[in-house]
């Protein structure tokens, strides 16, 4: 339900702004502004996107955390979509997202929100490092008559086969 509101309010706001701006400066200048903002936004998005991609690659090469550059890249992508969408409100939001301080502010606010509302569960991957010299385990002697596999000889676990 909460997504319904922006999908209804944003187009209504855009139509109202088109009517106001078009009434003030005329049809052709209004359409010219829409086309120029889409073109300028596309060029800015491309330049910033390439710079952000270089930061992501650099972070990955140095085995750093690529989370922040990836978030910037995602916001630049959203900015591009907003700038390509005809309208003054979406253009203002798109140009705002192209400003690095605005993106940094949104990332910081988003991380604060995520820390309050999300639970992170992680698991260690790979082999578990040894914790000293003691190996804890249990065993039971196996009677040679219990061995089912005829190729397995006493003294072999049955998990491996001689080569």
C-alpha positions, -999 to 999 in steps of 0.1 A, spaced: 0 0 0 28 24 8 41 21 -28 7 31 -41 11 66 -28 43 76 -47 30 60 -79 -1 82 -77 13 114 -61 45 118 -83 26 118 -116 0 142 -102 28 165 -90 46 163 -123 14 172 -142 8 201 -119 44 213 -124 41 209 -162 10 231 -162 26 257 -140 59 259 -159 42 256 -193 18 284 -184 47 306 -173 72 301 -201 52 283 -228 50 249 -244 82 247 -264 106 261 -237 91 237 -212 96 207 -236 132 220 -243 140 221 -206 127 185 -202 149 173 -231 180 192 -220 177 180 -184 174 144 -197 205 149 -219 226 167 -192 215 141 -166 225 112 -189 260 127 -195 265 135 -158 253 100 -148 277 84 -173 307 103 -160 299 97 -124 290 61 -130 324 54 -147 342 71 -118 322 50 -93 328 18 -112 366 25 -110 362 29 -72 344 -4 -70 370 -22 -90 398 -6 -70 381 -17 -38 377 -52 -50 414 -54 -62 426 -42 -28 403 -67 -10 385 -38 6 348 -34 13 330 -24 -19 297 -17 -1 299 21 -1 310 24 -38 283 -1 -48 257 20 -29 269 51 -47 266 33 -80 231 22 -73 221 57 -64 237 70 -96 216 45 -115 184 56 -98 194 92 -105 197 83 -142 163 67 -143 148 98 -126 165 122 -150 153 102 -180 117 103 -167 101 134 -180 92 159 -153 106 186 -131 102 169 -97 119 137 -109 147 158 -125 153 177 -92 155 144 -73 178 129 -100 201 159 -99 202 158 -61 212 121 -62 241 130 -85 256 152 -57 281 131 -37 272 148 -3 235 140 -9 244 103 -16 267 102 14 239 116 37 214 91 23 238 62 28 245 73 64 208 76 72 201 43 55 228 25 75 214 40 107 179 28 98 192 -6 88 212 -10 121 180 -3 140 156 -24 120 176 -53 106 193 -83 120 225 -96 104 232 -133 106 266 -145 93 283 -179 92 320 -186 89 328 -200 56 357 -223 49 375 -246 72 374 -239 109 408 -230 122 422 -253 149 417 -243 185 449 -257 201 463 -293 200 433 -312 213 409 -328 188 376 -337 204 359 -368 191 344 -401 199 350 -436 186 339 -472 190 358 -503 181 345 -520 149 343 -558 149 357 -571 116 325 -592 111 305 -559 110 323 -547 78 298 -549 50 320 -541 21 340 -572 11 368 -550 -3 373 -532 30 400 -548 51 402 -545 89 420 -514 98 404 -493 70 376 -470 78 355 -478 48 356 -442 38 387 -445 17 399 -471 -6 436 -480 -12 449 -470 -46 
